[in-house]
Amino acid sequence: MSGPAQTPAKGGRPAKGNGKRLNIGAVRSSFAPWNDPAATPLVRFQGVSKRFGDQTAVNDVSLDIYPGEFFALLGPSGCGKTTLMRMLAGFESPNAGTITLAGQDLAGIPPHKRPVNMMFQSYALFPHLTVEQNIAFGLKQEGLPKAEIAARVVEMLELVKLRPFARRKPDQLSGGQKQRVALARAVARKPQMLLLDEPLGALDKKLREETQFELMDLQVELGMTFLIVTHDQEEAMVMADRIAVMREGEIAQIGRPEEVYETPANRYVAEFLGDVNLFEAKVSGIEHPMARLAAAGAPDGFFVLDDDCPPAGTAVNLAVRPEKMRISLEPPPVGTHNVLSGEIWDIGYTGDWTNYIVELPGEKLIRVAKANASRIVERPIGWDDKVFVTFADDAGVVLVS
């Protein structure tokens, strides 16, 4: 791919330049301007609220997005994520608070004068125009010289690998190709920021997965700031540098994908991001570095690291991801911590993983995920088998809310 070399503002990540391919993995792994007190955000929401009649869609939201960041707003339908994006784009106005971009207050600035571009889920391509004409449309509206438009269109076609399809019309393209045309048209004007509203929702699963990585690579090579709105947890986890998990118009947690998944701030985030087993428990004692929890169905209790664990006597939830549990037909060695026993209730085979639903005493069901690392197994675990489930002391997260 080749894209325009850009120099992002302070705190941004480098774009591709001089025809050299970036080591995208190295760029992504080292990018963390939010940890730098001297870094200047590109976008700042400060105390932003939006109401529609008696309904509050966004409630006192504050967050910063940095130059060159791939930021995701993640949440279920009606949580306020799209409204937040539409206020940034200028299609809605906040009832309270301010939104600034590169230090400029966006209040009163119409959508077409904001240095952002929005790519919609429907793609909104002109059916009577060819691919190259669709890409050129916004550039013509800006009144750019014909030679510059032609050069920019070629550059965008190369960027999204669609040069052989330049003369085709949208109805002659696949879903993935239409998505790339819409993306090329959106970045052709070289906005400071690209807004993506559920951009992959119309693609099938395999193409959606491939396109996720294409978008990541493209975003790094352009050095552009991307903001994506999605309800798809996997989509946000794969592509974003940081995720804001939203709930009922508010932000439940902001962090890197691994942070919000491995150390959720509350029960809502733990349950929304992937599968999780939750055990109601009570802190029975703390002996650093361990804490002991008492819980029904665990005769010997649970042992966890005491990081951020509340005092003894506090009611908590213990969250354990299915892939962090181990399942066996044989009892574990004496002295093993965090042992549960039960019977297989159901089994789901997905090729790379086998998911076991285990019924514990008291009819509680938990999920255990086992990677299918080998084609050969000693004896498959079957329905109604009695099994033992264990997990390491550092596998669980104690939640107080």
C-alpha positions in Angstrom: 0.0 0.0 0.0 1.0 3.6 -0.5 -0.5 6.5 1.3 0.1 10.2 1.9 2.9 10.8 4.4 1.5 12.8 7.3 3.1 14.3 10.4 0.6 13.9 13.3 0.4 16.4 16.1 2.3 15.8 19.3 1.4 12.5 20.8 0.5 10.9 17.4 2.0 7.9 15.8 4.2 8.1 12.7 2.8 7.6 9.2 4.4 5.7 6.4 6.8 7.8 4.5 9.5 7.7 1.8 8.0 4.6 0.2 9.1 2.4 3.2 6.7 -0.1 4.8 6.2 0.5 8.5 6.6 -2.3 11.0 3.0 -1.9 12.0 3.2 -4.3 14.9 6.0 -2.3 16.5 4.2 1.0 15.9 1.0 -0.3 17.5 2.7 -1.8 20.5 4.7 1.3 21.3 1.8 3.7 20.8 0.4 5.1 24.1 0.2 8.9 24.1 -2.5 8.8 26.9 0.3 7.8 29.3 2.3 10.9 28.4 1.3 14.0 30.4 2.8 16.2 27.7 0.8 14.7 24.8 -2.0 16.9 23.4 -5.3 15.2 22.6 -6.7 15.7 19.1 -10.3 15.4 20.3 -11.6 16.3 23.7 -15.1 15.7 25.0 -15.7 17.7 28.2 -18.9 17.1 30.2 -20.9 16.4 27.1 -24.6 15.5 27.5 -27.3 15.0 24.9 -31.1 14.7 25.5 -33.9 13.8 23.1 -37.0 14.9 24.9 -37.1 13.2 28.2 -34.5 10.6 27.2 -30.8 11.2 28.0 -28.7 9.6 25.3 -25.3 10.9 26.5 -24.7 11.8 30.2 -21.8 14.0 31.2 -19.2 12.2 29.1 -15.5 13.3 29.2 -12.8 11.6 27.1 -9.7 12.4 25.1 -8.7 10.9 21.7 -5.1 11.3 20.6 -3.6 12.0 17.1 -3.0 8.8 15.3 -5.2 6.7 17.7 -7.6 4.0 16.6 -10.3 4.6 19.2 -13.5 2.5 19.7 -16.8 3.4 21.2 -18.3 0.0 22.2 -21.7 -0.8 23.6 -25.2 -2.2 23.0 -27.8 -0.5 21.0 -29.1 2.7 22.7 -26.0 3.2 24.9 -25.2 6.6 23.3 -22.1 5.7 21.3 -23.5 6.7 17.9 -25.0 9.9 19.4 -21.5 10.8 20.7 -20.0 10.3 17.2 -22.7 12.3 15.5 -22.1 15.2 17.8 -18.4 15.1 16.8 -19.4 15.0 13.1 -21.8 17.9 13.6 -25.1 16.1 12.9 -26.2 16.6 16.5 -25.5 19.4 19.0 -24.8 18.7 22.7 -27.2 20.1 25.3 -24.2 20.6 27.7 -20.4 20.4 27.5 -17.9 21.1 24.8 -16.3 19.2 22.0 -12.9 20.4 20.7 -10.8 19.2 17.8 -7.2 20.3 17.6 -8.0 22.9 20.2 -10.9 24.4 18.3 -14.4 24.5 19.8 -16.7 22.8 17.3 -19.9 24.5 18.5 -21.7 26.1 15.6 -19.4 24.7 12.9 -21.5 22.8 10.3 -20.6 19.2 9.4 -19.1 20.1 6.0 -16.7 22.6 7.5 -15.3 20.2 10.2 -12.0 18.5 9.4 -13.6 15.0 9.9 -15.2 12.6 7.5 -17.8 9.9 8.3 -18.1 6.5 6.7 -21.6 5.0 7.2 -22.5 1.4 7.5 -24.6 1.6 4.3 -21.6 3.0 2.4 -23.9 5.5 0.6 -22.2 5.0 -2.8 -23.7 6.7 -5.8 -25.0 3.8 -8.0 -24.8 5.7 -11.3 -21.1 6.6 -10.8 -18.1 4.4 -11.3 -15.6 3.6 -8.5 -13.2 6.4 -9.5 -16.1 8.8 -9.9 -17.4 8.0 -6.4 -14.0 8.6 -4.9 -13.6 11.9 -6.8 -17.0 13.2 -5.8 -16.0 14.9 -2.6 -12.8 16.3 -4.2 -14.9 17.9 -6.9 -17.2 19.5 -4.3 -14.1 21.1 -2.8 -13.2 22.6 -6.2 -9.8 21.0 -6.4 -8.0 21.2 -9.8 -8.7 18.3 -12.2 -5.1 17.2 -12.2 -5.0 17.0 -8.4 -8.3 15.1 -8.3 -7.0 12.6 -10.8 -3.8 12.1 -8.9 -5.6 11.7 -5.6 -8.1 9.2 -7.0 -5.2 7.0 -8.3 -3.5 7.3 -5.0 -6.7 6.1 -3.2 -7.3 3.3 -5.7 -3.8 2.0 -5.0 -4.3 2.4 -1.3 -7.4 0.1 -1.2 -6.2 -2.2 -4.0 -9.0 -1.4 -6.3 -7.3 0.1 -9.4 -8.5 -2.8 -11.7 -12.1 -2.0 -10.6 -11.9 1.8 -11.3 -14.4 1.8 -14.1 -16.9 -0.5 -12.4 -20.1 0.7 -10.8 -21.2 -0.3 -7.3 -23.6 -3.1 -8.4 -20.7 -4.8 -10.1 -18.7 -5.0 -6.8 -18.7 -7.4 -3.9 -19.6 -6.2 -0.4 -15.9 -6.0 0.6 -15.1 -4.0 -2.5 -17.9 -1.5 -1.8 -16.6 -1.1 1.7 -13.2 -0.2 0.4 -14.6 2.3 -2.1 -16.5 4.0 0.7 -13.3 4.0 2.7 -11.2 5.5 -0.2 -13.8 8.2 -0.7 -13.8 9.0 3.0 -10.0 9.4 3.3 -9.5 11.0 -0.2 -10.1 14.5 1.3 -7.4 13.8 3.9 -9.5 14.7 7.0 -7.8 15.0 10.3 -10.1 12.3 11.6 -12.2 9.4 10.1 -15.4 8.4 11.8 -16.6 4.8 11.1 -20.2 3.9 12.1 -20.5 0.1 12.2 -18.4 -0.1 9.0 -18.1 -3.9 8.8 -21.7 -4.8 9.7 -22.7 -5.7 6.1 -19.8 -8.1 5.6 -19.8 -11.9 6.1 -17.7 -13.2 9.0 -14.6 -14.2 7.1 -14.4 -11.0 5.1 -15.1 -9.0 8.2 -12.1 -10.6 9.9 -9.9 -9.9 6.9 -11.1 -6.3 6.6 -10.3 -5.6 10.3 -6.6 -6.2 9.7 -6.8 -4.2 6.5 -8.3 -1.2 8.3 -5.6 -1.5 11.1 -2.8 -1.5 8.6 -4.3 1.4 6.6 -4.9 3.5 9.6 -1.2 3.2 10.7 0.1 3.8 7.2 -2.0 6.9 6.9 -1.1 8.2 10.3 -4.8 9.3 10.6 -7.0 9.2 13.7 -9.9 6.7 13.5 -13.0 6.6 15.7 -15.1 3.5 15.3 -18.6 2.9 16.7 -19.5 -0.8 17.1 -21.5 -3.2 19.2 -19.2 -6.0 18.2 -16.8 -6.8 21.0 -14.4 -8.8 18.8 -14.2 -6.0 16.3 -13.3 -3.4 18.9 -10.8 -5.7 20.6 -9.0 -6.5 17.4 -8.7 -3.1 15.9 -8.7 -0.4 18.6 -5.8 1.0 20.5 -8.2 1.9 23.3 -11.9 1.1 23.9 -14.5 3.1 25.7 -17.2 0.7 26.9 -20.5 2.6 27.2 -23.6 1.9 29.2 -26.8 4.0 29.2 -25.1 7.1 28.0 -22.1 6.9 30.3 -18.6 5.4 30.0 -18.2 2.3 32.1 -14.5 1.9 31.4 -11.7 3.1 29.1 -8.6 1.2 28.4 -6.5 -0.9 26.1 -8.4 -4.1 24.8 -6.4 -6.3 27.1 -7.0 -4.0 30.1 -10.8 -3.9 29.8 -10.9 -7.7 29.1 -8.5 -8.9 31.7 -9.2 -6.3 34.4 -12.8 -5.2 34.0 -13.9 -2.3 36.2 -17.2 -3.8 37.1 -19.6 -6.7 36.4 -21.2 -4.9 33.4 -17.9 -4.7 31.5 -16.9 -8.2 32.5 -20.2 -9.6 31.1 -20.3 -7.4 28.0 -16.8 -8.3 26.8 -16.7 -12.0 26.0 -17.9 -14.9 28.1 -17.3 -14.9 31.8 -18.2 -17.0 34.8 -19.3 -15.0 37.9 -19.4 -16.4 41.4 -21.1 -14.6 44.3 -18.6 -14.7 47.2 -17.5 -12.9 50.3 -14.0 -12.0 51.3 -13.1 -14.3 54.3 -9.5 -13.2 54.8 -6.5 -11.6 53.3 -2.9 -12.9 53.8 -0.8 -10.9 51.3 -0.3 -11.7 48.5 -3.4 -13.9 48.6 -7.1 -13.3 49.5 -9.5 -16.1 50.4 -13.1 -16.0 49.3 -16.0 -18.0 50.6 -18.6 -19.1 48.0 -21.4 -21.6 47.6 -20.3 -24.6 45.5 -16.6 -24.2 46.5 -16.1 -26.2 49.7 -12.5 -25.0 50.1 -13.3 -21.5 49.0 -11.4 -19.6 46.3 -7.9 -18.2 46.5 -7.0 -15.1 44.4 -4.4 -12.4 44.4 -5.3 -9.6 46.8 -4.7 -6.8 44.3 -7.4 -4.2 45.0 -9.3 -6.8 47.1 -11.7 -5.1 49.6 -11.6 -5.9 53.3 -12.7 -9.2 54.9 -16.5 -9.4 55.1 -17.2 -7.6 51.8 -19.6 -9.2 49.3 -18.0 -9.5 45.9 -18.3 -11.2 42.5 -15.4 -13.3 41.3 -15.0 -13.2 37.5 -13.2 -16.0 35.7 -12.9 -16.2 31.9 -13.7 -19.7 30.5 -10.4 -20.0 28.7 -8.6 -19.6 32.1 -10.2 -22.7 33.5 -8.9 -26.2 33.2 -11.1 -29.3 32.9 -10.2 -32.9 33.7 -11.8 -36.3 34.3 -9.2 -36.9 37.0 -9.2 -35.1 40.4 -6.4 -32.6 40.8 -3.5 -33.2 43.3 -4.2 -32.7 46.9 -3.6 -29.0 47.9 -4.7 -27.6 44.5 -6.5 -24.3 44.9 -9.8 -23.3 43.3 -11.3 -26.7 42.6 -14.9 -27.2 41.4 -16.6 -30.5 40.6 -19.7 -31.1 38.5 -21.1 -32.8 35.5 -21.0 -32.0 31.8 -24.3 -30.4 30.8 -23.5 -29.5 27.2 -20.7 -29.4 24.7 -20.0 -27.0 21.8 -17.3 -27.7 19.3 -16.1 -24.8 17.2 -12.9 -26.3 15.6 -10.3 -24.3 17.4 -12.1 -24.5 20.8 -14.4 -26.9 22.6 -16.8 -25.2 25.0 -18.0 -27.3 28.0 -21.0 -26.3 30.0 -20.6 -27.8 33.5 -23.3 -28.0 36.0 -22.1 -27.5 39.6 -23.9 -28.5 42.7 -26.9 -26.2 43.2 -27.6 -26.2 39.4 -25.2 -23.4 38.7 -23.8 -23.6 35.1 -20.3 -22.5 34.2 -18.5 -22.4 30.9 -15.0 -23.9 30.3 -13.2 -23.3 27.0 -10.5 -25.8 26.0 -8.2 -25.1 23.0 -8.0 -28.0 20.6 -4.2 -28.0 20.3 -3.9 -31.6 19.2 -5.9 -33.9 17.0 -5.3 -36.7 19.4 -7.0 -36.8 22.8 -6.6 -39.5 25.6 -10.3 -39.8 26.1 -12.8 -37.2 25.0 -15.0 -35.7 27.7 -18.6 -36.5 27.0 -22.1 -35.6 28.1 -22.9 -36.5 31.8 -19.3 -37.1 32.6 -18.2 -36.1 36.1 -15.4 -33.6 35.8 -13.1 -31.4 37.9 -12.6 -27.7 37.0 -9.6 -25.7 38.3 -8.1 -22.2 37.7 -5.0 -20.5 38.8 -4.8 -18.0 41.7 -4.2 -15.1 39.3 -7.0 -16.1 36.9 -9.9 -14.5 38.7 -10.8 -10.8 39.1 -12.6 -9.6 42.2 -15.4 -7.2 41.4 -17.2 -5.0 43.9 -19.8 -3.5 41.5 
